[in-house]
């Protein structure tokens, strides 16, 4: 059991006194200070302050117990992550970088609409809610890519969802039912739209594909809109922490600063592997420059990202001296644990 002042696993959620809440808060801050990166410490410090402030402002005992139970679960996950549990650590990274949780929906919200685009007219006269959803260029690229969605959708399904197409196709088994009514069609399209974007892994920002020639670089072309952490170097920090370089495009004169260093007691090799696994859940949205006004985006994953897919031979590398030392130590520890 980790030493943390109080045993979080056995803490009673029925005790919602201010003294007990402040005691749990001190344990939470102690675990946050043990996190191996500046961004993680800042993110969970802000998140924790909001959660504990909301807990103290709750008056009903049932709501307090429920919120305290959720907080204790998060504290326990931080303890496991700081102790080297890779599942807890991956979950902590997913929350901090918007793979799950509230930040994910905040990153996806700007992609659900296109600023300045004209809304389609309502298909039911006099009902504003019957306007059909509009897919932005960024969202269309993310929905149809296997890098940002486990089951990518076809481009034609974005124009006409399968449930609508099956009722209008004369060769379909549901053709005898006839086409959907306008109100049902609008509801079906919105359900298909909401079910699609909620399973998308959002990008942290949009990169710009470098111009293929110097002649095109002088022309006035449209630029992608700012999304996510566009005005920060958070994505570059992730590549530095994973021990690899940015894929598209790499900023000139990149330097490693204190914000891109790992600290703490966890092995650096183990941490770099966790961040490379995170890159496998982090699609890179790249904007392709075009002379016309049509915005085109491409979705990809970094070459150094670790995913659950089969490793190709081109991705295998020879062992370095650091890898050989780590492998020898691991084998020695296994022999010691097994014994004679």
N, C-alpha and C positions, 0 to 999 in steps of 0.2 A: 504494500500500500504506500502510495506517495505521501510524503510528509507535507502537509498543507495547512496546519493549524487546526482544522476540523475535518472530520471524515465526511466528505461531500456525498459519498454513496449511501451513508446511513443518516443523513440529515433529515430531520422531520419537516415535511412541508406544512404541517399544521401550525408550526411555530412561525408566525408572521410578524413578530415584534420588530421594532426598529433596531433594537440591539442585535438581534439575530441577522437581520438583513444587512446591517453594516459589517457584521463579521463575515458573511458570505462575500460581500463586496471586496473586502480586503484580500480574501483568498483569490477572488477573480483577478484583481490587479496584480497579485503576486505571480499568477500564471501568465498574465499578459506580458509582464516584464521579461519572462523567460523565452518569449517567441524569438525566432532567429532573424527577423528582418524588421526594419524600421516601419515599413508600410503596414505589416501585420500588427505590430504593436499599436500604431496609431488608429487603424481601423477598429480593432477590438476594444480599444479604450473608449472611443466615441460610441460604439455600439453598446458597450456595457453601461456607460453613463446614461444613455437614453433608456435602456431597459430597467435599470435600478431606479431611475427617477420616476418612470411610469409605475413601477411597483409601489413606491412610497406614496404616490398620489392616488392609489386605488384604495377605496374605502371598504368595499364588501370583502368579507373573509374568503368566500369561495373564489373570487377573482384573484385575490392575493395569493392564495395557495396554488392556483393554476399557473400564474405567472412565475411564482417562485420555483415551481417544479420545472418549468421550461428553462429558467436561468440555471438551476442546478445541473440540468442535463448539459447545458453549454459549458459550464465549468468543468464537468467531468470529461467532456470531449477535449477541452484544452489540456487537461492533465494527461490524458492519454497521448495527445499529439506531442506534448513536450517530453513524454516518456519514450517516444520512438514508435508509436503505433502508426503504421502507414495508412490504414483506413481512416483513422481519426484525423491524421494530418492532411490527407487528401480532401476530406470533407471540410476542414478548416480553410484550406486554400480555395475550394469551390465557393464557399460563402464570401470570402474576402474579395475574390475577383469576379463575382457576378455569374458563376456557373449555376448557382441555385440561390433561392432566397429573394429578399427584397431588392437587392442591387441588380439582380438579373432583370426584373421587370422595369427598373429605372433605366437600364441600358437599352431595353427593347422598345420602350415607349416612343422615343423619337422616330424609330423606324417604321411605326405603324401608320404613318401618314407622310405625305409629301407637301412641304410648305409651298403655298402659292398655287397648288394644283386645283383645278376646277372639280367640284364634287359632281358625281353623276346625278341625273334627275331621279326622283323617287319613282319606282315602278308602280306604286299604288298612288293614285292621285289624292292629294291632300294629306298624305302621311309621310312626315319627314323621316321617320324611322325605317322606311322602306328603301332608303338609299343603299345601294350595294357597296360592299367594301372595295377599297382601292389598294392594290399592292404597290408599295414603293419599289424603286429599283434595287435598293439594298435588301429589302425583305424578300423580293423575288429571287435574288441570287442566293440568299441564305436558305430559303425553303427548298430549292432545287439542287442543293449541293450535299454530297455525302459527308463533307467535312464539318458541317454545322448541324446536321440532323441525321439520326440513325436510319430513318426511312425517308429518303428525299422524295419530294413530289415532282410529278411531271409538269412541264410548263403549261400544257393544255389543261391540266386540272385546275390551275389557278384561274384560267379564263372561264371554264365551265366545270364545276365540281362533279365528281362521279354520280352523286345522287340525282343531280339535275340532268346530267347527260343520259343516264339510264332511262329516264322517263320520256326523253325526247327522241331516243334512238329507236327506229321502227324494228330493228333486229333484236332488241333487248327483251328479256323475259318480263320486264315491268312496263313494256310499251302499252299493253292493253289498259293500264290504269290511266293513261293519258298524261299530259304535262302537268306539272305542279301548278297550283294556284299562285298568283303573284305574291301573296303574303307568305305562303309556305316557302316559296323559292327564296325570298329575301332572308327568311329565318335560316334556311338550310345553308345559304352562302355565308352568312355571318358565323354560324356554328363551325363550318369548315375553315373559315378564316381564323377564328380564335383557337380552335384545336391545333392549327398548324403552327402559329408563331409561338405558342406556349412550350413547344418541344424543340425550339431552336436555341442553340448555344450562341449568345450574342458576342460580337467582336468588341474589343476594348476601344478601337478606333479604326478609321479608314486610312489606309496607305494609298499613295499615288504611284502608279507605275511610271518608271522613268521614260522619258521620251526616246524613241528609237534613233532619232537623228537630231543633229543640232539645228537643222532648218525648222523642224516642227516645234522646237523649244521656244522660238521667238514668236509664234503665233498666239493669239488670244484664244484660249480654250476654257471651257467651263471647269470649275473646281468642285470637288465633293464638299458637301456640307459637313460641319463639325459635329461629331457624334462621340458619346462616351468620354473617355479621358484624352481627347484629341490634343489639348493644349498642355499636356503633361508628358513626362518621359516614363510613365509607368510600364508601357509595353517594352521599352528598351531595357528597363531594369529587370524585367522577367527574363529576357534573353541573356543578360549578364549573369543573373543568378543561376540560370540553367547551364552556364558555361558555353554558350554558343552565340553567334552573331545574328543580327537582324537580317531577315531574308529580303524584304522589299518595302522601302528602300533603306539602305544603311546610311545614317547620318555621318557626315564627314567629321573627322577629328573626334571620334567617339572616345571618351575617357571614362574610366571606372572611378566612381566617387564613393563616398561613404554610404550613400543610399543604396548602392548595389552590392554591398558586402553582407555576407552571412556571419552571424555570431551566435553565441550560445554553446551548449554542450553536445548537441547532436553532430554526428560526423558530416563533414562537408560533402563527401561523396554521396551519402544517403540523401542529403537535402537537395543536391543537384538532380538526383534521379526523381525526386518528388516534383520538382519544378519542370522537369522535362515531361513528366506525365501530365502536368497541368497544361503544358503547351499542346499536348494531344487533344485537349478539350477546349482549346482556344483558337477558333478559326480566324484567319487573317483575311480581312476584306480589302481588296485592292481595286482602286479606281483606275480604269483604263482611259487615257486621254483620247478624245475624239474631236474631229473638226465640227461635227454636227452637234445638235443640242441633246442627242440621246445619251443618257448616262449608262455606262456599262460597268459592271462589277464582276470580279472573279473572286472565288473563295478557295482558299488553300490552307494547308497545315505546314508548319515549319518542318524542314527535312530532319532536324534533330529531335523532333517530338517523339515521345514514346506513347504508343497506342496499344490497344488490345489486339491489333491485327498481326498477321504473320510478318516477321521481319524479313526483308529482302536481303539478298547477298550483298548488294551494293551499299547497304547501310551498316555492314559489319566492319569493325575497325580492329587493328592490331592492338595488343596490350601495351600500355605505356608502363614506365617504371612505377608510377603511383598505383596503377592497377595491379601490378605484380605484388607490390608490398601489401596492399589491401587483401588480395587473394591469399597470400601466405599467412597473414594474421588470422584470417577467417578459418583456414584449415587447421591452424594450430589450436584455435579456440575450440573447434569441433573435436579434435583429438583429446583435448584436456577435459571436455565435458563428458565424453564417452568413457574415458579412463582406460586402464590396462585391461 
